[in-house]
């Protein structure tokens, strides 16, 4: 028991700092991966639904083959 001996000393502070950095890294990872996956999922749903509607319109004879190709090129 020395002067200002609070148990773990410098080793305890180092491990707490390390755990703090790990915590920050995990939070940043979760924020970035969740945001990007949500954006990509929304984009894929939009692209799939637009292509599906286009295919239905072409199959029903609502649009010509030239219009179909032009719109499909714009979607992709």
MMTF fields as JSON, N, C-alpha, C and O atoms, coordinates in Angstrom:
{
  "mmtfVersion": "1.0.0",
  "mmtfProducer": "UNKNOWN",
  "numBonds": 303,
  "numAtoms": 304,
  "numGroups": 76,
  "numChains": 1,
  "numModels": 1,
  "chainsPerModel": [1],
  "groupsPerChain": [76],
  "chainIdList": ["A"],
  "bondAtomList": [4, 2, 8, 6, 12, 10, 16, 14, 20, 18, 24, 22, 28, 26, 32, 30, 36, 34, 40, 38, 44, 42, 48, 46, 52, 50, 56, 54, 60, 58, 64, 62, 68, 66, 72, 70, 76, 74, 80, 78, 84, 82, 88, 86, 92, 90, 96, 94, 100, 98, 104, 102, 108, 106, 112, 110, 116, 114, 120, 118, 124, 122, 128, 126, 132, 130, 136, 134, 140, 138, 144, 142, 148, 146, 152, 150, 156, 154, 160, 158, 164, 162, 168, 166, 172, 170, 176, 174, 180, 178, 184, 182, 188, 186, 192, 190, 196, 194, 200, 198, 204, 202, 208, 206, 212, 210, 216, 214, 220, 218, 224, 222, 228, 226, 232, 230, 236, 234, 240, 238, 244, 242, 248, 246, 252, 250, 256, 254, 260, 258, 264, 262, 268, 266, 272, 270, 276, 274, 280, 278, 284, 282, 288, 286, 292, 290, 296, 294, 300, 298],
  "bondOrderList": [1, 1, 1, 1, 1, 1, 1, 1, 1, 1, 1, 1, 1, 1, 1, 1, 1, 1, 1, 1, 1, 1, 1, 1, 1, 1, 1, 1, 1, 1, 1, 1, 1, 1, 1, 1, 1, 1, 1, 1, 1, 1, 1, 1, 1, 1, 1, 1, 1, 1, 1, 1, 1, 1, 1, 1, 1, 1, 1, 1, 1, 1, 1, 1, 1, 1, 1, 1, 1, 1, 1, 1, 1, 1, 1],
  "groupList": [{"groupName": "UNK", "atomNameList": ["N", "CA", "C", "O"], "elementList": ["N", "C", "C", "O"], "formalChargeList": [0, 0, 0, 0], "bondAtomList": [1, 0, 2, 1, 3, 2], "bondOrderList": [1, 1, 2], "singleLetterCode": "X", "chemCompType": "L-PEPTIDE LINKING"}],
  "groupTypeList": [0, 0, 0, 0, 0, 0, 0, 0, 0, 0, 0, 0, 0, 0, 0, 0, 0, 0, 0, 0, 0, 0, 0, 0, 0, 0, 0, 0, 0, 0, 0, 0, 0, 0, 0, 0, 0, 0, 0, 0, 0, 0, 0, 0, 0, 0, 0, 0, 0, 0, 0, 0, 0, 0, 0, 0, 0, 0, 0, 0, 0, 0, 0, 0, 0, 0, 0, 0, 0, 0, 0, 0, 0, 0, 0, 0],
  "groupIdList": [1, 2, 3, 4, 5, 6, 7, 8, 9, 10, 11, 12, 13, 14, 15, 16, 17, 18, 19, 20, 21, 22, 23, 24, 25, 26, 27, 28, 29, 30, 31, 32, 33, 34, 35, 36, 37, 38, 39, 40, 41, 42, 43, 44, 45, 46, 47, 48, 49, 50, 51, 52, 53, 54, 55, 56, 57, 58, 59, 60, 61, 62, 63, 64, 65, 66, 67, 68, 69, 70, 71, 72, 73, 74, 75, 76],
  "secStructList": [7, 7, 6, 6, 7, 7, 1, 1, 2, 2, 2, 2, 2, 2, 2, 2, 2, 2, 2, 2, 2, 2, 2, 2, 2, 2, 2, 2, 2, 2, 2, 2, 2, 2, 2, 2, 2, 2, 2, 2, 2, 2, 2, 2, 2, 2, 2, 2, 2, 2, 2, 2, 2, 2, 2, 2, 2, 2, 2, 6, 6, 1, 1, 7, 2, 2, 2, 2, 2, 2, 2, 2, 2, 2, 2, 7],
  "xCoordList": [0.834, 0.0, 0.872, 1.443, 0.959, 1.773, 0.916, -0.301, 1.57, 0.9, 0.005, 0.485, -1.264, -2.248, -2.359, -2.431, -2.373, -2.516, -3.997, -4.62, -4.553, -5.976, -6.249, -7.27, -5.4, -5.678, -4.875, -3.746, -5.42, -4.813, -3.722, -2.859, -3.733, -2.684, -2.729, -3.803, -1.571, -1.465, -2.015, -2.616, -1.823, -2.338, -3.856, -4.398, -4.534, -5.996, -6.44, -7.427, -5.738, -6.078, -5.87, -6.673, -4.811, -4.536, -5.61, -6.029, -6.053, -7.09, -8.412, -9.162, -8.721, -9.963, -9.912, -10.92, -8.759, -8.613, -8.783, -9.434, -8.196, -8.317, -9.777, -10.245, -10.495, -11.911, -12.727, -13.692, -12.348, -13.027, -12.872, -13.833, -11.654, -11.424, -12.174, -12.709, -12.216, -12.972, -14.452, -15.102, -14.973, -16.378, -16.675, -17.683, -15.829, -16.015, -15.954, -16.756, -15.016, -14.892, -16.133, -16.597, -16.668, -17.87, -19.058, -19.823, -19.225, -20.327, -20.197, -21.19, -19.017, -18.824, -19.103, -19.726, -18.654, -18.901, -20.405, -20.888, -21.134, -22.574, -23.287, -24.22, -22.867, -23.491, -23.278, -24.225, -22.052, -21.757, -22.335, -22.852, -22.268, -22.787, -24.297, -24.869, -24.956, -26.413, -26.91, -27.875, -26.273, -26.693, -26.514, -27.418, -25.368, -25.104, -25.994, -26.486, -26.216, -27.052, -28.484, -29.144, -28.974, -30.333, -30.459, -31.444, -29.493, -29.529, -29.509, -30.275, -28.638, -28.541, -29.814, -30.264, -30.391, -31.634, -32.745, -33.497, -32.862, -33.89, -33.658, -34.609, -32.411, -32.114, -32.454, -33.034, -32.107, -32.415, -33.91, -34.384, -34.665, -36.114, -36.688, -37.574, -36.194, -36.676, -36.357, -37.223, -35.131, -34.734, -35.543, -35.982, -35.742, -36.496, -37.947, -38.502, -38.568, -39.973, -40.133, -41.106, -39.2, -39.289, -39.133, -39.848, -38.216, -38.012, -39.208, -39.609, -39.77, -40.954, -42.122, -42.793, -42.369, -43.448, -43.175, -44.091, -41.929, -41.574, -41.844, -42.406, -41.442, -41.689, -43.181, -43.606, -43.969, -45.417, -46.027, -46.891, -45.58, -46.099, -45.743, -46.557, -44.528, -44.104, -44.879, -45.297, -45.066, -45.782, -47.243, -47.814, -47.847, -49.263, -49.436, -50.564, -48.337, -48.414, -48.625, -48.928, -48.47, -48.663, -47.582, -47.847, -46.356, -45.242, -44.591, -44.686, -43.934, -43.258, -41.89, -41.428, -41.254, -39.935, -38.902, -38.016, -39.013, -38.075, -38.204, -37.206, -39.466, -39.675, -39.16, -38.559, -39.4, -38.934, -37.411, -36.896, -36.703, -35.241, -34.741, -33.792, -35.37, -34.961, -35.153, -34.262, -36.321, -36.604, -35.711, -35.205, -35.517, -34.659, -33.238, -32.591, -32.747, -31.409, -31.316, -30.296, -32.383, -32.405, -32.476, -31.896, -33.176, -33.306, -31.969, -31.581, -31.275, -30.023, -28.878, -27.777],
  "yCoordList": [-1.182, 0.0, 1.236, 1.62, 1.825, 3.017, 4.271, 4.23, 5.356, 6.633, 6.627, 6.31, 6.962, 7.008, 5.668, 5.632, 4.593, 3.278, 2.935, 2.655, 2.963, 2.709, 1.349, 1.195, 0.396, -0.937, -1.294, -1.77, -1.081, -1.572, -0.663, -1.136, 0.559, 1.467, 1.72, 1.791, 1.852, 2.185, 1.061, 1.328, -0.17, -1.289, -1.219, -1.524, -0.834, -0.704, 0.404, 0.246, 1.52, 2.628, 2.248, 2.616, 1.524, 1.098, 0.161, 0.276, -0.761, -1.686, -0.97, -1.305, 0.008, 0.774, 1.615, 1.747, 2.183, 2.96, 2.046, 2.413, 0.862, -0.11, -0.503, -0.566, -0.765, -1.113, 0.059, -0.15, 1.264, 2.448, 2.549, 2.841, 2.305, 2.344, 1.221, 1.423, 0.061, -1.059, -0.682, -0.93, -0.098, 0.315, 1.326, 1.199, 2.309, 3.325, 2.678, 3.009, 1.763, 1.087, 0.264, 0.251, -0.416, -1.229, -0.337, -0.662, 0.766, 1.701, 2.241, 2.283, 2.649, 3.175, 2.1, 2.38, 0.887, -0.212, -0.439, -0.587, -0.466, -0.687, 0.452, 0.211, 1.668, 2.808, 2.761, 2.948, 2.515, 2.537, 1.336, 1.495, 0.145, -1.025, -0.989, -1.38, -0.539, -0.481, 0.547, 0.29, 1.691, 2.748, 2.31, 2.491, 1.741, 1.331, 0.182, 0.193, -0.801, -1.93, -1.488, -1.968, -0.579, -0.098, 0.631, 0.442, 1.451, 2.17, 1.198, 1.355, 0.2, -0.768, -1.601, -1.905, -1.969, -2.73, -1.911, -2.429, -0.64, 0.212, 0.374, 0.355, 0.533, 0.72, -0.538, -0.441, -1.708, -2.958, -3.183, -3.652, -2.858, -3.007, -2.089, -2.49, -0.865, 0.083, -0.417, -0.405, -0.854, -1.332, -2.556, -2.655, -3.486, -4.701, -4.376, -4.928, -3.495, -3.179, -2.417, -2.637, -1.528, -0.783, -1.723, -1.593, -2.66, -3.622, -4.555, -4.909, -4.945, -5.809, -5.116, -5.721, -3.849, -3.091, -2.936, -3.061, -2.665, -2.525, -3.821, -3.799, -4.95, -6.236, -6.515, -7.048, -6.16, -6.356, -5.489, -5.947, -4.247, -3.357, -3.876, -3.812, -4.389, -4.922, -6.199, -6.396, -7.058, -8.314, -8.087, -8.845, -7.049, -6.774, -6.027, -5.837, -5.601, -4.895, -3.402, -2.716, -2.901, -1.479, -0.622, 0.503, -1.159, -0.426, -1.297, -2.524, -0.641, -1.366, -1.856, -1.511, -2.673, -3.195, -2.076, -2.11, -1.089, 0.04, 0.832, 1.208, 1.085, 1.798, 0.968, 1.501, -0.342, -1.242, -1.164, -1.017, -1.266, -1.224, 0.121, 0.168, 1.206, 2.541, 2.715, 3.202, 2.312, 2.471, 1.535, 1.93, 0.315, -0.634, -0.106, -0.267, 0.532, 1.11, 2.225, 2.362, 3.022, 4.102, 3.571, 4.164, 2.468, 1.884, 1.304, 1.476, 0.629, -0.05, 0.853, 0.407],
  "zCoordList": [0.0, 0.0, 0.0, 1.021, -1.119, -1.223, -1.296, -1.116, -1.558, -1.685, -2.928, -4.016, -2.798, -3.877, -4.601, -5.83, -3.866, -4.472, -4.52, -3.496, -5.734, -5.897, -6.544, -7.215, -6.369, -6.864, -8.091, -7.969, -9.263, -10.49, -11.045, -11.784, -10.73, -11.169, -12.664, -13.26, -13.257, -14.676, -15.546, -16.587, -15.144, -15.94, -16.061, -17.123, -15.028, -15.056, -15.98, -16.698, -15.981, -16.859, -18.319, -19.175, -18.607, -19.972, -20.501, -21.653, -19.667, -20.12, -20.309, -21.227, -19.467, -19.635, -20.902, -21.595, -21.213, -22.432, -23.643, -24.621, -23.569, -24.654, -24.863, -26.0, -23.779, -23.887, -24.447, -25.182, -24.107, -24.647, -26.153, -26.865, -26.641, -28.087, -28.795, -29.886, -28.191, -28.77, -28.847, -29.862, -27.805, -27.775, -28.878, -29.574, -29.045, -30.093, -31.475, -32.348, -31.68, -32.977, -33.292, -34.432, -32.296, -32.52, -32.865, -33.773, -32.169, -32.457, -33.873, -34.599, -34.284, -35.636, -36.679, -37.703, -36.434, -37.36, -37.533, -38.655, -36.432, -36.501, -37.22, -37.985, -36.986, -37.655, -39.158, -39.922, -39.592, -41.019, -41.75, -42.856, -41.177, -41.874, -41.939, -42.956, -40.905, -40.907, -41.91, -42.63, -41.969, -42.885, -44.337, -45.153, -44.664, -46.036, -46.473, -47.601, -45.627, -46.032, -46.253, -47.174, -45.422, -45.601, -46.924, -47.637, -47.264, -48.534, -49.711, -50.661, -49.649, -50.74, -50.85, -51.955, -49.716, -49.757, -50.39, -51.215, -50.021, -50.616, -52.106, -52.887, -52.506, -53.924, -54.721, -55.803, -54.208, -54.896, -55.006, -56.04, -53.964, -54.014, -55.077, -55.831, -55.146, -56.155, -57.553, -58.428, -57.774, -59.098, -59.509, -60.654, -58.58, -58.895, -59.219, -60.169, -58.451, -58.704, -60.014, -60.735, -60.334, -61.594, -62.777, -63.77, -62.683, -63.758, -63.891, -65.0, -62.766, -62.794, -63.489, -64.325, -63.149, -63.786, -65.27, -66.083, -65.635, -67.041, -67.799, -68.894, -67.216, -67.863, -68.023, -69.048, -67.027, -67.107, -68.209, -68.957, -68.308, -69.349, -70.739, -71.66, -70.883, -72.176, -72.51, -73.652, -71.518, -71.742, -72.105, -72.887, -71.542, -71.846, -73.162, -73.617, -73.779, -75.058, -74.911, -75.888, -73.718, -73.443, -74.095, -74.517, -74.177, -74.783, -75.853, -75.822, -76.787, -77.868, -77.397, -76.309, -78.246, -77.906, -77.821, -76.967, -78.704, -78.677, -77.384, -76.768, -76.975, -75.71, -74.538, -73.605, -74.594, -73.538, -73.383, -72.275, -74.509, -74.47, -73.946, -73.163, -74.37, -73.942, -72.434, -71.739, -71.94, -70.504, -69.682, -68.631, -70.148, -69.425, -69.313, -68.278, -70.391, -70.358, -69.316, -68.64, -69.186, -68.2, -66.776, -65.867, -66.571, -65.226, -64.769, -63.614, -65.66, -65.269, -65.128, -64.805]
}
